[in-house]
Amino acid sequence: MTTDELELLAILSEERAEATLDVLRARFAVSQVASPQLVILRVRPEQMEQVQAMEGVEQVFAGEIPPEMLDRLDSTETLFAKAWASRQQAETKSRAGDGLDWDTEGFEPPDRSPGDWNE
């Protein structure tokens, strides 16, 4: 996911879930399908309203999910939705050297395990 994308959780209507999922896949990057009615997709911020307005999409969330929406889901879907919401609220870790080559100036390469040496 790029920094200019949002990760959304969409709840689809039971009656149109399959057809709606097909349309979502054609228009957006669907990254996970938890159930026929619960999907995660990546969109640009300006596309969130387009997703929400689609026929067959009941609700779209970019963060916290209201308890009344969780009550409508089965236990597996609820667990998935809570895990997704928790991940959205977690702070992104920033590590010195994250994403750099191991031999970048100013950084030490990782130590080898004793079994890695062929001496």
WOHU-V195528 format. One line per field, one symbol per residue. ss: DSSP state (@ for helix, = for strand, . for the rest). psi: psi as a letter, one per 40 degrees, with the letter a starting at -180 (. if undefined). burial: b if it has 16 or more other C-alpha atoms within 10 Angstrom, else e. Layout:
BEGIN
ss=???
psi=???
burial=???
END
This chain:
BEGIN
ss=....========....@@@@@@@@@@@.=======..=======@@@@@@@@@...=====.....@@@@....@@@@@@@@@@@@@@@........................@@@...
psi=hieeiihihhhiiddedddddddddddihhdihdidehihihiideedddddeihehdihiebihidddddeiiddddddddddddddeiihhhhheheiidfhheiiiiiiideehg.
burial=eeeeebbbbbbbbeeebeebbeebeeeeebeeeeeebbbbbbbeeeebeebbeeebbebbbbbebeeeeeeebeeebbebbeebbeebeeeeeeeeeeeeeeeeeeeeeeeeeeeeeee
END
